[in-house]
Amino acid sequence: SMMYAAVGIKPFFDVIWTAADQPGNAYGVQRKNVELQAVISLLSAGPVGIGDGPGYTNASLVSLLVRRDGVLLSPGYSATPVDAMFATAPPPGELWQAHTAINGSTWYFVLAIDVTPAYSVQFGQLWPRPAGSFVLFPSYSLWTAACANGSTACATPLAAQGSWTVDTGAAVLDTHQHALYTAAPVFSNGWSLLGEVGAVVAVSPARFASVVATASGVSCDLLGAPGEAIEVAFAGPSGTVVYPAVFDEAGAAQVHAGL
């Protein structure tokens, strides 16, 4: 809840499955929303409990949630309902937001669940209130192709008082529809850090120790497991730029864009 998040108490979603089919499970059922439940669990910024049977864990899904050493790539602040959820005419579905703040800049993560018909998300209603210019892009598996190196179709401009339209479609036979969006700040030099390619939370404090705008780009200090290799994406004046990063024996790496 918002109260718990304000005092630093992290919720626990309960144990999740990462694969819908778990042969021999005591309940005799399949879980239809394993990806959504994994996303919600991670956005809680609390513990993530994986309850798959031996040999049934979906390693590909888990890899979107954690570093190679198992550290969760959570947001800096737990997900809570957006202000509009408490309005007299709330969204037609669920809208939650989380955020990460690093070096005075804030990245926002907005999760839409079963939002249909189309609904206009008012960016200025998020917390903390946005200031300045941003770019918006769909997160994790949805953005990797559009945000390839050199692409100009990845991120769209978003003003602090701007909006965007969401229509996830409706739930079908208990299968919920969802979409996750990330809003990244645009620095005064025109660059943005989009974040770790493929990660559910593109900019996590467990991955980015420091993000600093330079005169002509962005410099990042990264955290990870020794030998781990990732890709980090930026939006520059000419489009998306993706840089590789490999962590040293101390679990540190640096990426510099536009320098």
HELIX and SHEET records of a PDB file:
HELIX    1   1 MET A    2  ALA A    6  1                                   5    
HELIX    2   2 VAL A   34  LEU A   43  1                                  10    
HELIX    3   3 ALA A   59  VAL A   62  1                                   4    
HELIX    4   4 ASP A   83  PHE A   86  5                                   4    
HELIX    5   5 PHE A  123  GLN A  125  5                                   3    
HELIX    6   6 TYR A  140  LEU A  142  5                                   3    
SHEET    1   A 6 TYR A  77  PRO A  81  0                                        
SHEET    2   A 6 GLU A  94  ILE A 102 -1                                        
SHEET    3   A 6 SER A 105  ILE A 113 -1                                        
SHEET    4   A 6 HIS A 178  PRO A 185 -1                                        
SHEET    5   A 6 SER A 133  PRO A 138 -1                                        
SHEET    6   A 6 THR A 156  ALA A 159 -1                                        
SHEET    1   B 2 TYR A 119  GLN A 122  0                                        
SHEET    2   B 2 SER A 163  VAL A 166 -1                                        
SHEET    1   C 3 SER A 192  GLU A 196  0                                        
SHEET    2   C 3 ALA A 229  GLY A 236 -1                                        
SHEET    3   C 3 GLY A 239  VAL A 246 -1                                        
SHEET    1   D 3 PHE A 208  ALA A 213  0                                        
SHEET    2   D 3 VAL A 218  LEU A 223 -1                                        
SHEET    3   D 3 ALA A 252  ALA A 257 -1                                        
END                                                                             
